[in-house]
Amino acid sequence: MAFLRTSIASRILVSCLRPTVRYPMPAAKRCYADDKSSSAPPDLQSKEERVHNPKDVETSYGGSTSVTRGAAFEEMGPPTGEAKEKVPRKPHYDVALDDRTSSFSPVPKRVMDGSEPGTSVAAAVLSGAPMDLQARTVRIYRPAKTATQSGDWHSHKWRMDWDPLPKGWRWENPLIGWQSSADYMNGQRLQFNTKEDAINFANKQGYEYFVQEPNERKFVPKAYANNFVHIPGKLKVIRTK
């Protein structure tokens, strides 16, 4: 029985190691050319035969050689007169380009083209910014102090932000329900030292803006002793409220 088990195991092992697929080898073939013409394939021609035609161009790169036949150039023919004409490279400054980023982009009331009154050229003409930015409305405001006991450092600067865009710029996340936006100016915020600086920047960039004045708080000094101060009137005023 031990000998039988050994023989069966050896047969199974040999069948596993034996390749199941045999790849046929191509038969060797030798090509002969009767004359010195280009009847043989290009890879079997000698270097003298490959460059026999003076119109052929031989290029070598990275150890490989390629031959470009002159017949292809003869079929194409010489370049026409229209292709020989040089295209002027001077840009056309008077054309009004449409650089909108979306079909839902707002349309500006007037595109700035450099003819605006003033001593300096508008930045919107030379900055290369999208044209729909000139139709955006910005808000110039100064943040009010928070209701907490924190400081008022953030309420010293004037800010400029962009109003959100409707329609195709906004969508709702189907999984969680968050409001998403494709507006690249949605989270942008600029700070200025004064209100006049923000207005000048908006005018130079061609933005439509409106100024929101800050809400100033009125602080009245209060004291508990004021409740006991004599008041000549009939109605007593509680001054600590």
Helices and strands as residue ranges (DSSP letters): H 2-17, H 47-50, E 57-61, E 64-68, H 70-76, H 81-84, H 123-126, G 131-135, E 137-141, G 153-155, E 158-162, G 167-169, E 170-172, E 179-181, E 189-192, H 195-205, E 208-212, G 224-228
